[in-house]
Amino acid sequence: MAIRKDANTLTSSERAEFVAAVLEIKRLGIYDQFVLRHARANMTAIHRCPAFLPWHRRFIYDFEIELQRASGNPNLGLPYWNWPDGGETASLWDDDLLGGNGDTNGVVRTGPFRSGRWTIVNRNGQANGALRREMRQNASSLPTISEITGVVAQTPYDTAPWDASASGFRNQLEGFIGANLHNRGHMWVGGSMLPMTSPNDPVFFMHHCMVDKIWHDWQVAHPSQGYQPTGNAPFGQNLTDPMDSTPTPNNRPIDVLDSSSLGIEYQQSGEIIVPPIATPQLLPLDESFINASINIPGEVIRFQIDAPEFASYRLETSGNSDTVMSLFGPNDARALVTVNDDGGENLNSRIVQSLSAGSYILEIRLYNPNSLGSFSISGQPIGTSAIPTLAVNGVQTNAAISFSNESDLYRFTVTNPGAHNIETEGQTDTFISLYGPNSQTALLDNDDDSGSGLNSRLRWNLPNGEYFVRVRHYSPVSTGSYSIRVNR
Amino acid sequence: MASVKEDYEGCAIEIEVENTLTLNGKKIEFTHDNTNQTWHSDYLPYSQYNSLIELARAIVHESGEFTKAQN
């Protein structure tokens, strides 16, 4: 377990251990390989894009492993540069850790990475002189606690067109819109921290450790928000795409989403405020309007919707605000159903969707994360949908999960009580849920892989009545065809 | 902007009508954001500049490729 601490709080022995490990992997040539891995990556595959955060999470994780090997301490954690307390007089810039600012030419002449002790490399791997820092010349200030808190409040993770113009948390943290956290840190240090060879300065790793901590804090604050995109973005950016210039295995965003599974623990500085998760307000599906307002930039307002039966529902906002709504469920606040921006009147959002019975979470934010505004929200069923019927001991029904997060609902009627098999067939990793009798919400059982291969199978003694089966892909981002049948 | 030729920190900067930039004869790729009127380059991934000449000077000064290394 790597314990990652505020660099300013490291003890003298912790500082000495970190510096010695960095110098040792520099001596072995390992450090410069990290510089080149970053410098030779496709710039726009690892910056200005969704993979910016997972790519750098994996990058500094690999670096941390090398430090642990060099030090012999499996718990050695990268320190993070706590920007609000990390100005030029902060102790992380002392001579026993990073050393200080450069001279009039930018050359660093203090600390363990000073000229004569530390040589940087260019993108060809050739020695390129001393480490350079020109603090405050390109950016006058570091991010504040309130700026960080404001960015942590942003959702969703990212949005199309998935670049430096996109709205969302990633781009605000990276720094091309909004408060500008990450980019500003590079620019504040200046010198060797500005080009693609920026890992030449060891503060790069502390800087990205802080970036990664903020992503971690955001993940804790917004458990219903996942990595985006899950598909249809440029290759290398989607949840299950391999990332550029990253060794296998575990080189996809999905592999590094959980810090704790990587053995990483962040020791909080106790100052950055993670916004509380608001309890969702119940939105009745009776056409009544609920008024709400976004009073903090980036605020997300959550509503709970209880769909009593499978039907087509309309959810929409009204007012002058440019709203965006995201629907999650059923009965899983992490399972995204759909997102809508401008499907309603003017800049309002509207979702018209067939929904299985169950509980849903509707999140509403403003398109511009820097805007404030009010809106009204209403929901109503707009018609029952025909639920396909499965004939007991009849022919199988062929179907497909055709897009991310889709689920299919079926009904069947038991007129001869006894043991019934409900099972899928095919190459798709299905997950089924059985409800009843005579209820779309009374869950009897779930199954993932009890059938052949990755298929699902439930065997239940069923009394007379009507039953419902919901089928989805085990993976929320995957699709595939399957068949389903019920046999007594 | 008309053609610009400038010696900056010992590096020859040449700009031809805002669409071609060379440093010491090497063609430098860059992107112009028409909406925000900013210029940026893969050489300096974290920053954007308000003119092409500012970007060129920053690449010369910061990239370490067009000036003599300092010790």
Interface residues (C-beta under 8 A of the other chain):
Chain A: M43 T44 H47 R48 N105 G106 V107 S115 G116 I120 N122 R123 A127 N128 G129 A130 R132 N138 S165 G175 F176 H182 N183 H186 M187 G190 G191 S192 L194 P195 M196 T197 S198
Chain B: T35 D42 Y43 L44 P45 Y46 S47 Q48 A58 E62 S63 G64 E65 A69 Q70 N71
